[in-house]
Amino acid sequence: MPMSTHCPQQAINSIPSVNKPRITATLTIPDAIAGHVIGHAGMGLCQIHDFSHVKVTISSHVGPAASRAITI
């Protein structure tokens, strides 16, 4: 009897779930290194998203300390 190529676990993992918990982390980095995180034309943020499949945003300047908030 031929083996089935159907993988039920893979099918289950591909179904989007609205019940998955969402975790948000906010990091504060010095403004001087924000450009390194963002990268040329936003490529750094795109690489973070492509690798981890998370939404990443960087705020404008935060307060007088010249820092920025990165929200993942």
ABEGO torsion letter per residue (X at the ends): XBBBABBAAAAAAABBBAABBBBBBBBBBBAAAAAAAAEBGGAAAAAAAAAAGBBBBBBBBBEAAGBBBBBX
